[in-house]
Every structure is written in structure tokens, then in C-alpha cells.
Amino acid sequence: MSEETPSAEKPAEEAPPANPLAEAFAKALPKVALETTQGAIDLLISVKPGDLHNVLSTAKRNSDLSFDFLRNLCGVDYEDEGFEVVYHLYSYAHGYNVTIKCRLGRDNPKVDTASDIWRGADWHEREARDMFGIVFEGHPNLVPLLLPDDMLDHFPLRKDNPLAPLEEWQGELLGGEIPNAGYIPPGSGFNAGGGEAKEESA
């Protein structure tokens, strides 16, 4: 009768170390549901629309957080799952970043403005309204930034944009040449204005 070989014991799995920034947010916002995950660089925090303004305001004004710089604000289209507004923040006081995300319904994408927290949010929000149709309630001047003033029903970065198939087709047509689209090499005989360059007389 052969003896059974004892199986090697697996080392106990260690819990991931606590993220001090996530703990600082949880401490500053004890009554707010925060869904935190660690991205490749930033801590990612997902919040509900009704909590967003409070979270952003606390992120800037709480001394343990001090996110005084809004690096960027952008929209994301998840089609049937709605839209997302993404805020990339940086703290000069502490030297770290955080990304705060908020998912919105597709039928009526609205969220409170952050322009009263960071003045730089003003034109970011106007651009997101132009490109995605997201409304930032309380914004002092939510008029088109990139589109004509009367173009209020066309959102170029939505995935259901009627021009999206054309843009995709153009990309497929260009293939590997797409990085050079619109590029005019030096010495080609054309100036930046599109006309033929004139030779200077000696």
C-alpha cells in the first residue's frame, strides 16, 4: 500500500494594501456611496449623479484631499448603458491624482455644474454639451463652444451620430496612412493657407 504524499499547502492570500487616498475620501464623505478601484495610475471613484457635486466640492475643499486643479473633464458614450462624465483631478498640495466618474441615463443626461468649484470647468462643460448633449445644470452660460449657435440637436461624439459610419469608412480607406491625413510635407509647394507658395526673388 503506497503512502499518500501530503499536498503542498498554498500560501495564504494577502489582502491588497489599503489605499490611503480612498480612505481619505471615505473619511471625508462618510454618508456617500463611493465605488473605488485602482486604475493603472489614478484611483478611480464612481459616484451617483445626486452625490457628484458634493463629492467634487469636498475633493477640492477638504484639507486632506485639496484637489485644487481640474485637469480635464470629458464625456463617454456607452450607448444603451448611458453616458459617463469623467473628472480628472490633481492636488498640488499633496501631489496626487484621482479620477471621479458619474454615469448618467441616456434619455435625459443631466448633472450639476462644477463651474462653481473650478472655473476651468466652464469651457470643459460647454465642450461636453456640444459633443455629447450632456446638460450641466447651473452652468452660467451653457452655449455652444465648438458648434454653431443654432446646432443644438447634433452631437458629433455620440456613437449614434449619423456621420459616424462615414468617419469609420474614411479611417478604413486610409488604413496605415491615417496618421498622415491632412499633412502637407515641407517643400511640397503649398503654404499653410492652402495656396501655392510663391518663390521669393533673390
Backbone as a printed PyTorch tensor [residue, N CA C, xyz], in Angstrom:
tensor([[[  0.8430,  -1.1860,   0.0000],
         [  0.0000,   0.0000,   0.0000],
         [  0.8820,   1.2400,   0.0000]],

        [[  0.6800,   2.0780,  -0.9790],
         [  1.5260,   3.2710,  -1.0930],
         [  1.0530,   4.3580,  -0.1430]],

        [[  2.0190,   5.0870,   0.3520],
         [  1.6980,   6.1990,   1.2470],
         [  1.2710,   7.4210,   0.4350]],

        [[  0.2810,   8.1220,   0.9570],
         [ -0.1650,   9.3350,   0.2770],
         [  0.8190,  10.4670,   0.5150]],

        [[  1.1290,  11.1450,  -0.5710],
         [  2.0310,  12.2930,  -0.4630],
         [  1.2400,  13.5010,  -0.0070]],

        [[  1.6250,  14.1200,   1.0900],
         [  0.8750,  15.2900,   1.5560],
         [  0.9320,  16.4140,   0.5280]],

        [[ -0.2250,  17.0050,   0.2720],
         [ -0.2690,  18.0980,  -0.7010],
         [  0.3950,  19.3450,  -0.1360]],

        [[  1.0590,  20.0780,  -1.0270],
         [  1.7500,  21.3040,  -0.5970],
         [  0.7130,  22.3500,  -0.1940]],

        [[  0.9330,  22.9500,   0.9300],
         [ -0.0020,  23.9780,   1.3970],
         [  0.1800,  25.2540,   0.5900]],

        [[ -0.9580,  25.8100,   0.1610],
         [ -0.9200,  27.0650,  -0.5820],
         [ -0.7200,  28.2220,   0.3880]],

        [[  0.1410,  29.1400,   0.0070],
         [  0.3240,  30.3000,   0.8980],
         [ -0.9610,  31.1140,   0.9890]],

        [[ -1.2310,  31.6190,   2.1680],
         [ -2.4410,  32.4280,   2.3680],
         [ -2.3650,  33.6900,   1.5200]],

        [[ -3.4660,  33.9980,   0.8530],
         [ -3.5050,  35.2060,   0.0290],
         [ -3.5980,  36.4410,   0.9140]],

        [[ -2.7280,  37.3960,   0.6340],
         [ -2.7290,  38.6240,   1.4260],
         [ -3.7090,  39.6210,   0.8230]],

        [[ -4.4180,  40.3080,   1.6890],
         [ -5.3300,  41.3460,   1.2230],
         [ -4.5250,  42.4900,   0.6240]],

        [[ -5.0110,  43.0980,  -0.4510],
         [ -4.2690,  44.2260,  -1.0290],
         [ -4.1510,  45.3550,  -0.0150]],

        [[ -3.0380,  46.0660,  -0.0580],
         [ -2.8720,  47.1640,   0.9070],
         [ -3.9460,  48.2260,   0.7430]],

        [[ -4.3440,  48.8060,   1.8460],
         [ -5.3710,  49.8510,   1.8020],
         [ -4.8310,  51.0670,   1.0480]],

        [[ -5.6940,  51.6850,   0.2740],
         [ -5.3000,  52.8740,  -0.4770],
         [ -5.5630,  54.0860,   0.4110]],

        [[ -4.5140,  54.8120,   0.8030],
         [ -4.7230,  55.9460,   1.7180],
         [ -5.6110,  57.0380,   1.1300]],

        [[ -5.5840,  57.2110,  -0.1920],
         [ -6.4280,  58.2280,  -0.8130],
         [ -7.9030,  57.7970,  -0.7600]],

        [[ -8.1580,  56.5230,  -1.0270],
         [ -9.5300,  56.0180,  -0.9150],
         [-10.0340,  56.1620,   0.5170]],

        [[ -9.1640,  55.9140,   1.4840],
         [ -9.5500,  56.0660,   2.8870],
         [ -9.8340,  57.5280,   3.2210]],

        [[ -9.0610,  58.4450,   2.6360],
         [ -9.2790,  59.8680,   2.8860],
         [-10.6310,  60.3200,   2.3340]],

        [[-11.0000,  59.8110,   1.1450],
         [-12.3110,  60.1350,   0.5850],
         [-13.4310,  59.5590,   1.4440]],

        [[-13.2640,  58.3100,   1.8900],
         [-14.2920,  57.6760,   2.7180],
         [-14.4710,  58.4160,   4.0380]],

        [[-13.3700,  58.8930,   4.5990],
         [-13.4390,  59.6400,   5.8510],
         [-14.1130,  60.9980,   5.6490]],

        [[-13.8070,  61.6580,   4.5350],
         [-14.3730,  62.9850,   4.2660],
         [-15.8440,  62.9140,   3.8540]],

        [[-16.2710,  61.7580,   3.3180],
         [-17.6390,  61.6090,   2.8100],
         [-18.2710,  60.3350,   3.3740]],

        [[-18.4750,  60.2760,   4.6840],
         [-18.9470,  59.0280,   5.3060],
         [-20.3510,  58.6060,   4.8950]],

        [[-21.1720,  59.5390,   4.4500],
         [-22.5640,  59.2060,   4.1050],
         [-22.7840,  59.0210,   2.6060]],

        [[-21.6950,  59.0500,   1.8310],
         [-21.8010,  58.9390,   0.3790],
         [-21.2830,  57.5780,  -0.0720]],

        [[-22.0370,  56.9240,  -0.9600],
         [-21.6110,  55.6330,  -1.5150],
         [-20.5420,  55.8860,  -2.5730]],

        [[-19.3170,  55.4420,  -2.2880],
         [-18.2040,  55.6170,  -3.2090],
         [-17.7320,  54.2430,  -3.6710]],

        [[-17.7040,  54.0400,  -4.9720],
         [-17.1830,  52.7820,  -5.5190],
         [-15.7700,  53.0440,  -6.0160]],

        [[-14.7800,  52.5150,  -5.3170],
         [-13.3880,  52.8270,  -5.6320],
         [-12.6670,  51.6130,  -6.2180]],

        [[-11.8730,  51.8540,  -7.2310],
         [-10.9910,  50.8420,  -7.8150],
         [ -9.6800,  51.5270,  -8.1670]],

        [[ -8.6100,  50.7460,  -8.2570],
         [ -7.3150,  51.3020,  -8.6090],
         [ -7.0740,  51.1270, -10.0960]],

        [[ -6.9160,  52.2240, -10.8070],
         [ -6.5850,  52.1630, -12.2190],
         [ -5.0920,  51.9760, -12.4050]],

        [[ -4.6330,  52.0540, -13.6350],
         [ -3.2110,  51.8950, -13.9270],
         [ -2.3770,  52.9580, -13.2160]],

        [[ -2.9470,  54.1610, -13.0770],
         [ -2.2410,  55.2590, -12.3990],
         [ -3.1260,  55.8610, -11.3140]],

        [[ -4.3020,  56.3280, -11.7130],
         [ -5.1750,  57.0390, -10.7750],
         [ -6.0550,  56.0980,  -9.9700]],

        [[ -6.4580,  56.5620,  -8.7960],
         [ -7.5780,  55.9550,  -8.0870],
         [ -8.8420,  56.3690,  -8.8170]],

        [[ -9.7420,  55.4060,  -9.1060],
         [-10.9900,  55.6770,  -9.8070],
         [-12.1390,  55.6160,  -8.8120]],

        [[-12.9690,  56.6470,  -8.7940],
         [-14.0970,  56.6980,  -7.8750],
         [-15.3670,  56.9430,  -8.6780]],

        [[-16.3370,  56.0230,  -8.5720],
         [-17.6260,  56.1840,  -9.2380],
         [-18.6550,  56.6400,  -8.2260]],

        [[-19.4390,  57.6550,  -8.6060],
         [-20.4500,  58.2090,  -7.6990],
         [-21.7660,  58.3740,  -8.4430]],

        [[-22.8510,  58.5070,  -7.6920],
         [-24.1690,  58.7210,  -8.2810],
         [-24.3590,  60.1990,  -8.6070]],

        [[-25.2050,  60.4970,  -9.6040],
         [-25.3970,  61.9030, -10.0020],
         [-25.8030,  62.8170,  -8.8550]],

        [[-26.6610,  62.3390,  -7.9480],
         [-27.1070,  63.1830,  -6.8450],
         [-26.0190,  63.5070,  -5.8360]],

        [[-24.9380,  62.7160,  -5.8470],
         [-23.8290,  62.9380,  -4.9070],
         [-22.6530,  63.6640,  -5.5450]],

        [[-22.6910,  63.8150,  -6.8670],
         [-21.5000,  64.2730,  -7.5850],
         [-21.0100,  65.6380,  -7.1200]],

        [[-21.8900,  66.6280,  -7.0530],
         [-21.4420,  67.9770,  -6.7080],
         [-20.8280,  68.0060,  -5.3110]],

        [[-21.4290,  67.2930,  -4.3760],
         [-20.8870,  67.2260,  -3.0140],
         [-19.5060,  66.5800,  -3.0140]],

        [[-19.3410,  65.4990,  -3.7870],
         [-18.0470,  64.8110,  -3.8490],
         [-16.9790,  65.7120,  -4.4540]],

        [[-17.3120,  66.4000,  -5.5460],
         [-16.3360,  67.2820,  -6.1830],
         [-15.9740,  68.4640,  -5.2870]],

        [[-16.9800,  69.0350,  -4.6460],
         [-16.7250,  70.1610,  -3.7470],
         [-15.8330,  69.7360,  -2.5810]],

        [[-16.1200,  68.5730,  -2.0150],
         [-15.3030,  68.0600,  -0.9090],
         [-13.8970,  67.7490,  -1.3810]],

        [[-13.7740,  67.2010,  -2.5950],
         [-12.4520,  66.8760,  -3.1360],
         [-11.5680,  68.1210,  -3.2090]],

        [[-12.1610,  69.2570,  -3.4950],
         [-11.3650,  70.4850,  -3.5650],
         [-11.1330,  71.1140,  -2.1970]],

        [[-12.1780,  71.1570,  -1.3610],
         [-12.1260,  71.9940,  -0.1620],
         [-11.6820,  71.2710,   1.1010]],

        [[-11.7430,  69.9420,   1.1160],
         [-11.2750,  69.2130,   2.2930],
         [ -9.7480,  69.2290,   2.3230]],

        [[ -9.1620,  69.6000,   3.4420],
         [ -7.7060,  69.7830,   3.5220],
         [ -6.9290,  68.4820,   3.3330]],

        [[ -7.5470,  67.3420,   3.6250],
         [ -6.8620,  66.0640,   3.4190],
         [ -6.8610,  65.6450,   1.9540]],

        [[ -7.6670,  66.3110,   1.1330],
         [ -7.7600,  65.9970,  -0.2890],
         [ -7.1550,  67.1100,  -1.1430]],

        [[ -7.7170,  68.3020,  -1.0410],
         [ -7.1580,  69.5060,  -1.6920],
         [ -6.9090,  69.3310,  -3.1870]],

        [[ -7.9040,  68.8290,  -3.9180],
         [ -7.7710,  68.7190,  -5.3700],
         [ -8.1300,  70.0630,  -5.9960]],

        [[ -7.1210,  70.9210,  -6.0610],
         [ -7.3460,  72.2950,  -6.4840],
         [ -7.2850,  72.4810,  -7.9980]],

        [[ -6.9170,  71.4390,  -8.7430],
         [ -6.7660,  71.5820, -10.1920],
         [ -7.6260,  70.5490, -10.9190]],

        [[ -8.5570,  71.0360, -11.7440],
         [ -9.3300,  70.1790, -12.6370],
         [ -8.5140,  69.9990, -13.9150]],

        [[ -7.8620,  68.8380, -14.0510],
         [ -7.0140,  68.5880, -15.2220],
         [ -7.8400,  68.4760, -16.4950]],

        [[ -8.9640,  67.7930, -16.3770],
         [ -9.7740,  67.5590, -17.5670],
         [-11.1610,  67.0950, -17.1440]],

        [[-12.1180,  67.3160, -18.0120],
         [-13.4860,  66.8360, -17.8420],
         [-13.9260,  66.3640, -19.2190]],

        [[-14.4340,  65.1540, -19.3180],
         [-14.8350,  64.6520, -20.6260],
         [-16.0640,  63.7620, -20.5050]],

        [[-16.6740,  63.4760, -21.6400],
         [-17.8240,  62.5850, -21.7000],
         [-17.4480,  61.2750, -22.3570]],

        [[-18.2150,  60.2310, -22.0520],
         [-18.0470,  58.9110, -22.6710],
         [-19.4360,  58.3950, -23.0230]],

        [[-19.5820,  57.8440, -24.2150],
         [-20.8590,  57.2850, -24.6520],
         [-20.8100,  55.7630, -24.5390]],

        [[-21.6570,  55.2000, -23.6600],
         [-21.7610,  53.7550, -23.5090],
         [-23.0300,  53.2180, -24.1850]],

        [[-23.5110,  53.9440, -25.1500],
         [-24.6920,  53.5650, -25.9300],
         [-25.8920,  53.2660, -25.0230]],

        [[-26.4380,  52.0420, -25.0550],
         [-27.6580,  51.7440, -24.2880],
         [-27.4740,  51.9060, -22.7800]],

        [[-26.2240,  51.8580, -22.3190],
         [-25.9520,  51.9820, -20.8830],
         [-25.8370,  53.4400, -20.4460]],

        [[-25.9840,  54.3620, -21.3560],
         [-25.9590,  55.7760, -21.0000],
         [-24.6160,  56.4330, -21.2280]],

        [[-24.4470,  57.5880, -20.5960],
         [-23.2180,  58.3660, -20.7150],
         [-22.4790,  58.3850, -19.3830]],

        [[-21.2460,  58.8090, -19.4570],
         [-20.4590,  58.9890, -18.2420],
         [-19.7200,  60.3130, -18.3450]],

        [[-19.6970,  61.0570, -17.2420],
         [-18.8700,  62.2530, -17.1630],
         [-17.6660,  61.9000, -16.2910]],

        [[-16.4880,  62.2350, -16.7740],
         [-15.2520,  61.8430, -16.1020],
         [-14.4610,  63.1000, -15.7420]],

        [[-14.0570,  63.1880, -14.4770],
         [-13.3160,  64.3400, -13.9600],
         [-11.9220,  63.8650, -13.5340]],

        [[-10.8960,  64.4360, -14.1380],
         [ -9.5120,  64.1170, -13.7670],
         [ -8.9870,  65.2630, -12.8970]],

        [[ -8.6600,  64.9580, -11.6580],
         [ -8.2590,  65.9830, -10.7010],
         [ -6.8130,  65.7710, -10.2350]],

        [[ -6.1820,  66.8910,  -9.8450],
         [ -4.8150,  66.8340,  -9.3210],
         [ -4.7100,  67.7380,  -8.1010]],

        [[ -3.9740,  67.2750,  -7.1010],
         [ -3.7340,  68.0610,  -5.8910],
         [ -2.2980,  68.5590,  -5.8860]],

        [[ -2.1240,  69.8690,  -6.0080],
         [ -0.7830,  70.4380,  -5.9070],
         [ -0.2480,  70.3130,  -4.4830]],

        [[ -1.1400,  70.3820,  -3.4980],
         [ -0.7120,  70.3150,  -2.1010],
         [ -0.1220,  68.9530,  -1.7520]],

        [[ -0.7260,  67.8810,  -2.3010],
         [ -0.3020,  66.5270,  -1.9330],
         [  0.3860,  65.7820,  -3.0710]],

        [[  0.2610,  66.2830,  -4.3030],
         [  0.9600,  65.6760,  -5.4280],
         [  0.3720,  64.3700,  -5.9320]],

        [[ -0.9480,  64.2270,  -5.8590],
         [ -1.5390,  63.0060,  -6.4020],
         [ -2.7760,  63.3060,  -7.2390]],

        [[ -3.1800,  62.2880,  -8.0010],
         [ -4.2890,  62.3920,  -8.9380],
         [ -5.4600,  61.5340,  -8.4760]],

        [[ -6.6430,  61.8520,  -8.9820],
         [ -7.8100,  60.9910,  -8.8030],
         [ -8.7190,  61.1930, -10.0090]],

        [[ -9.4330,  60.1450, -10.3860],
         [-10.4290,  60.2240, -11.4550],
         [-11.7950,  59.9210, -10.8600]],

        [[-12.7240,  60.8560, -11.0140],
         [-14.0780,  60.6890, -10.4880],
         [-15.0290,  60.5380, -11.6760]],

        [[-15.8570,  59.4870, -11.6260],
         [-16.7490,  59.1710, -12.7450],
         [-18.1930,  59.1420, -12.2730]],

        [[-19.0980,  59.5540, -13.1680],
         [-20.5240,  59.5830, -12.8470],
         [-21.3120,  59.1260, -14.0630]],

        [[-22.1050,  58.0590, -13.9120],
         [-22.8950,  57.5170, -15.0160],
         [-24.2600,  58.1970, -15.0680]],

        [[-24.6900,  58.5750, -16.2800],
         [-25.9570,  59.2680, -16.4970],
         [-26.8360,  58.4700, -17.4500]],

        [[-28.1520,  58.6210, -17.3140],
         [-29.0770,  57.9630, -18.2210],
         [-28.9980,  58.5550, -19.6120]],

        [[-29.3620,  57.7550, -20.6080],
         [-29.2380,  58.2190, -21.9930],
         [-30.3530,  59.1770, -22.3860]],

        [[-31.5440,  58.9800, -21.8420],
         [-32.6840,  59.7780, -22.2680],
         [-32.6120,  61.2300, -21.8310]],

        [[-32.0340,  61.4720, -20.6650],
         [-32.0020,  62.8350, -20.1320],
         [-30.7110,  63.0470, -19.3470]],

        [[-29.5690,  63.1120, -20.0440],
         [-28.2790,  63.2060, -19.3420],
         [-28.0430,  64.5850, -18.7240]],

        [[-28.2990,  64.6840, -17.4340],
         [-28.1210,  65.9450, -16.7200],
         [-27.3280,  65.7180, -15.4410]],

        [[-26.5320,  66.7120, -15.0920],
         [-25.7700,  66.6590, -13.8530],
         [-25.4520,  68.0940, -13.4450]],

        [[-25.2030,  68.3300, -12.1650],
         [-24.8880,  69.6830, -11.6960],
         [-23.5450,  70.1580, -12.2390]],

        [[-23.4630,  71.4430, -12.5110],
         [-22.2080,  72.0230, -12.9750],
         [-21.1340,  71.9780, -11.8890]],

        [[-19.8860,  71.9250, -12.3440],
         [-18.7500,  72.0460, -11.4310],
         [-18.0400,  73.3850, -11.6360]],

        [[-18.6520,  74.2730, -12.4310],
         [-18.0120,  75.5610, -12.7230],
         [-17.9580,  76.4720, -11.5060]],

        [[-18.7930,  76.1970, -10.4860],
         [-18.7170,  76.9760,  -9.2490],
         [-17.6430,  76.4430,  -8.3090]],

        [[-17.0430,  75.3000,  -8.6560],
         [-15.9630,  74.7130,  -7.8560],
         [-14.6170,  75.0300,  -8.4950]],

        [[-14.5090,  74.7590,  -9.7930],
         [-13.3160,  75.1150, -10.5660],
         [-13.7720,  75.9580, -11.7540]],

        [[-13.2410,  77.1410, -11.8900],
         [-13.6430,  77.9980, -13.0030],
         [-13.3010,  77.3640, -14.3410]],

        [[-12.2550,  76.5290, -14.3630],
         [-11.8540,  75.8700, -15.5930],
         [-12.8790,  74.8810, -16.1260]],

        [[-13.8460,  74.4950, -15.2770],
         [-14.8880,  73.5640, -15.7360],
         [-15.8100,  74.2210, -16.7580]],

        [[-15.8230,  75.5400, -16.7950],
         [-16.7420,  76.2760, -17.6640],
         [-16.6960,  75.7790, -19.1010]],

        [[-15.5370,  75.9030, -19.7560],
         [-15.4850,  75.5420, -21.1720],
         [-15.4300,  74.0320, -21.3660]],

        [[-14.9110,  73.2720, -20.3590],
         [-14.9530,  71.7990, -20.4620],
         [-16.4060,  71.3300, -20.5660]],

        [[-17.2690,  71.9090, -19.7400],
         [-18.6760,  71.5170, -19.7460],
         [-19.3670,  71.9500, -21.0340]],

        [[-19.0170,  73.1060, -21.5430],
         [-19.5960,  73.5430, -22.8200],
         [-19.1850,  72.5990, -23.9550]],

        [[-17.9480,  72.1380, -23.9290],
         [-17.4940,  71.1930, -24.9480],
         [-18.2360,  69.8620, -24.8210]],

        [[-18.4140,  69.3510, -23.5940],
         [-19.1300,  68.0920, -23.3910],
         [-20.5870,  68.2140, -23.8230]],

        [[-21.1770,  69.3960, -23.6170],
         [-22.5480,  69.6030, -24.0900],
         [-22.5980,  69.5670, -25.6110]],

        [[-21.6180,  70.2230, -26.2560],
         [-21.5570,  70.2190, -27.7120],
         [-21.4040,  68.8060, -28.2640]],

        [[-20.4710,  68.0540, -27.7100],
         [-20.0940,  66.7680, -28.2850],
         [-21.0380,  65.6290, -27.9160]],

        [[-21.6280,  65.6800, -26.6910],
         [-22.4380,  64.5570, -26.2070],
         [-23.8780,  64.9270, -25.8580]],

        [[-24.1970,  66.2160, -25.7580],
         [-25.5390,  66.6200, -25.3650],
         [-25.7840,  66.5060, -23.8740]],

        [[-24.7280,  66.4560, -23.0660],
         [-24.8740,  66.3900, -21.6110],
         [-25.1500,  67.7980, -21.0920]],

        [[-26.1730,  67.9320, -20.2770],
         [-26.5610,  69.2390, -19.7300],
         [-25.9880,  69.3880, -18.3290]],

        [[-25.3010,  70.4970, -18.0900],
         [-24.7170,  70.7830, -16.7760],
         [-25.5610,  71.8700, -16.1230]],

        [[-26.4360,  71.4320, -15.2420],
         [-27.4010,  72.3530, -14.6440],
         [-26.7030,  73.3380, -13.7080]],

        [[-27.0890,  74.6160, -13.8330],
         [-26.4720,  75.6610, -13.0280],
         [-25.2860,  76.3230, -13.7000]],

        [[-24.8980,  75.8340, -14.8800],
         [-23.7970,  76.4700, -15.6210],
         [-24.2330,  77.8820, -16.0040]],

        [[-23.3600,  78.8830, -15.8370],
         [-23.7820,  80.2680, -16.0870],
         [-23.9920,  80.6270, -17.5490]],

        [[-23.4270,  79.8500, -18.4770],
         [-23.5260,  80.2460, -19.8900],
         [-23.3040,  79.0250, -20.7850]],

        [[-24.2120,  78.0650, -20.7110],
         [-24.0300,  76.7950, -21.4250],
         [-24.4360,  76.9390, -22.8960]],

        [[-23.6900,  77.7680, -23.6130],
         [-23.9320,  77.9720, -25.0420],
         [-22.8590,  77.2150, -25.8160]],

        [[-23.1080,  76.9040, -27.1010],
         [-22.1340,  76.1420, -27.8850],
         [-20.7460,  76.7760, -27.8680]],

        [[-19.7540,  75.9110, -27.7480],
         [-18.3560,  76.3510, -27.7450],
         [-17.6950,  76.0560, -29.0810]],

        [[-17.9550,  74.8690, -29.6360],
         [-17.3020,  74.4330, -30.8630],
         [-18.2470,  74.3810, -32.0590]],

        [[-19.5410,  74.2940, -31.8040],
         [-20.5230,  74.1580, -32.8770],
         [-21.2390,  75.4810, -33.1130]],

        [[-21.9180,  75.6280, -34.2500],
         [-22.7260,  76.8370, -34.4830],
         [-23.7960,  77.0050, -33.4130]],

        [[-24.1650,  78.2330, -33.1310],
         [-25.1210,  78.5190, -32.0570],
         [-26.4620,  77.8380, -32.2500]],

        [[-26.8530,  77.6010, -33.4900],
         [-28.1670,  77.0060, -33.7440],
         [-28.1110,  75.4820, -33.8800]],

        [[-26.9410,  74.8740, -33.6730],
         [-26.8170,  73.4220, -33.7920],
         [-26.9470,  72.8040, -32.4000]],

        [[-28.1940,  72.6160, -31.9660],
         [-28.4520,  72.1360, -30.6120],
         [-28.9540,  70.6940, -30.5850]],

        [[-29.0460,  70.0570, -31.7590],
         [-29.5730,  68.6950, -31.8070],
         [-28.6280,  67.7380, -32.5290]],

        [[-27.3530,  68.1020, -32.6240],
         [-26.3640,  67.2670, -33.3060],
         [-25.1510,  67.1380, -32.3810]],

        [[-24.7940,  65.9040, -32.0300],
         [-23.7290,  65.6820, -31.0510],
         [-22.6650,  64.7830, -31.6800]],

        [[-21.5810,  65.3760, -32.1870],
         [-20.6160,  64.6530, -33.0130],
         [-19.9590,  63.4290, -32.3650]],

        [[-19.7990,  63.3920, -31.0410],
         [-19.1000,  62.2670, -30.4270],
         [-20.0280,  61.1870, -29.8870]],

        [[-21.3350,  61.3420, -30.0990],
         [-22.2370,  60.2400, -29.7570],
         [-22.0540,  59.1140, -30.7750]],

        [[-22.1490,  57.8840, -30.2940],
         [-21.9320,  56.7510, -31.1860],
         [-23.0760,  56.5550, -32.1810]],

        [[-24.2260,  57.1890, -31.9140],
         [-25.3170,  57.1130, -32.8810],
         [-25.3230,  58.3100, -33.8280]],

        [[-24.2420,  59.0710, -33.8230],
         [-24.0990,  60.1990, -34.7300],
         [-24.2010,  59.6880, -36.1750]],

        [[-25.0790,  60.2660, -37.0050],
         [-25.2390,  59.7540, -38.3740],
         [-23.9770,  59.8330, -39.2150]],

        [[-23.0060,  60.6520, -38.8170],
         [-21.7610,  60.7370, -39.5820],
         [-20.7200,  59.7220, -39.1270]],

        [[-20.9960,  59.0010, -38.0280],
         [-20.0190,  58.0580, -37.5010],
         [-19.6250,  56.9880, -38.5150]],

        [[-20.5870,  56.3540, -39.2470],
         [-20.1780,  55.3530, -40.2480],
         [-19.2640,  55.9310, -41.3280]],

        [[-19.5240,  57.1880, -41.7220],
         [-18.6790,  57.8260, -42.7330],
         [-17.2630,  58.0120, -42.1980]],

        [[-17.1480,  58.4540, -40.9340],
         [-15.8350,  58.6530, -40.3390],
         [-15.0880,  57.3270, -40.2210]],

        [[-15.8200,  56.2480, -39.8640],
         [-15.1930,  54.9310, -39.7700],
         [-14.7330,  54.4580, -41.1390]],

        [[-15.5710,  54.6880, -42.1640],
         [-15.2130,  54.3040, -43.5300],
         [-13.9660,  55.0430, -43.9990]],

        [[-13.8900,  56.3340, -43.6780],
         [-12.7150,  57.1090, -44.0710],
         [-11.4550,  56.5450, -43.4200]],

        [[-11.5730,  56.1430, -42.1460],
         [-10.4260,  55.5560, -41.4590],
         [ -9.9830,  54.2550, -42.0970]],

        [[-10.9640,  53.4060, -42.4820],
         [-10.6300,  52.1380, -43.1400],
         [-10.0070,  52.3880, -44.5110]],

        [[-10.4980,  53.3960, -45.2010],
         [ -9.9900,  53.7070, -46.5310],
         [ -8.5350,  54.1680, -46.4690]],

        [[ -8.2100,  54.9650, -45.4670],
         [ -6.8520,  55.4800, -45.3430],
         [ -5.8860,  54.4270, -44.8100]],

        [[ -6.4060,  53.5090, -43.9950],
         [ -5.5480,  52.4450, -43.4610],
         [ -4.3580,  52.9970, -42.6970]],

        [[ -3.1660,  52.5130, -43.0720],
         [ -1.9490,  52.9350, -42.3840],
         [ -1.5600,  54.3670, -42.6460]],

        [[ -2.2220,  55.0080, -43.5960],
         [ -1.9040,  56.3980, -43.9200],
         [ -2.6880,  57.3950, -43.0680]],

        [[ -3.5540,  56.8930, -42.1740],
         [ -4.4000,  57.8170, -41.4130],
         [ -3.6040,  58.8090, -40.5670]],

        [[ -2.3960,  58.4330, -40.0340],
         [ -1.6420,  59.4580, -39.2850],
         [ -1.2070,  60.6350, -40.1430]],

        [[ -1.1460,  60.4290, -41.4680],
         [ -0.6990,  61.4960, -42.3640],
         [ -1.8460,  62.2700, -42.9900]],

        [[ -3.0930,  61.9560, -42.6010],
         [ -4.2440,  62.6300, -43.1930],
         [ -4.1640,  64.1300, -42.9500]],

        [[ -4.2420,  64.9010, -44.0040],
         [ -4.1900,  66.3540, -43.8890],
         [ -2.7900,  66.9200, -43.7440]],

        [[ -1.7650,  66.0370, -43.8030],
         [ -0.3880,  66.5080, -43.6190],
         [  0.2050,  66.9440, -44.9460]],

        [[  0.7700,  68.1460, -44.9820],
         [  1.4280,  68.6600, -46.1810],
         [  2.9300,  68.6950, -45.9070]],

        [[  3.7100,  67.8770, -46.5970],
         [  5.1490,  67.8390, -46.3260],
         [  5.8300,  69.1590, -46.6500]],

        [[  6.8950,  69.4970, -45.9410],
         [  7.6470,  70.7200, -46.2560],
         [  8.1980,  70.6560, -47.6870]],

        [[  8.1790,  71.7920, -48.3700],
         [  8.7130,  71.8570, -49.7220],
         [  7.8010,  71.3070, -50.7890]],

        [[  6.5230,  71.0660, -50.4310],
         [  5.5860,  70.4940, -51.4060],
         [  5.0230,  71.5420, -52.3610]],

        [[  5.3270,  72.8190, -52.1050],
         [  4.8290,  73.8630, -52.9860],
         [  3.5300,  74.4880, -52.5330]],

        [[  3.0450,  74.0980, -51.3390],
         [  1.8180,  74.6750, -50.8060],
         [  2.0960,  75.3010, -49.4580]],

        [[  1.4710,  76.4650, -49.2230],
         [  1.6500,  77.1180, -47.9320],
         [  0.5450,  76.6920, -46.9800]],

        [[  0.6120,  77.1680, -45.7390],
         [ -0.3470,  76.7680, -44.7150],
         [ -1.7610,  77.1910, -45.0530]],

        [[ -1.9160,  78.2060, -45.8900],
         [ -3.2440,  78.6750, -46.2460],
         [ -3.8860,  77.8830, -47.3630]],

        [[ -3.1780,  76.9100, -47.9080],
         [ -3.7580,  76.0590, -48.9370],
         [ -3.4290,  76.4860, -50.3510]],

        [[ -2.8440,  77.6420, -50.5290],
         [ -2.4860,  78.0880, -51.8700],
         [ -1.0730,  77.7180, -52.2170]],

        [[ -0.7050,  77.9410, -53.4940],
         [  0.6470,  77.6300, -53.9010],
         [  1.6070,  78.6530, -53.3250]],

        [[  2.7320,  78.1300, -52.8280],
         [  3.7350,  79.0290, -52.2530],
         [  4.4670,  79.7600, -53.3770]],

        [[  4.7520,  81.0420, -53.1520],
         [  5.4530,  81.8330, -54.1250],
         [  6.9460,  81.8460, -53.8050]],

        [[  7.7360,  81.6810, -54.8480],
         [  9.1710,  81.7280, -54.6480],
         [  9.6080,  83.1550, -54.4340]],

        [[ 10.4690,  83.3210, -53.4280],
         [ 10.9940,  84.6590, -53.1600],
         [ 12.1200,  84.9750, -54.1310]],

        [[ 12.0770,  86.1810, -54.6480],
         [ 13.1380,  86.5850, -55.5690],
         [ 14.3830,  86.9140, -54.7800]],

        [[ 15.5420,  86.6440, -55.4040],
         [ 16.8020,  86.8940, -54.7250],
         [ 17.0450,  88.3680, -54.5770]]])
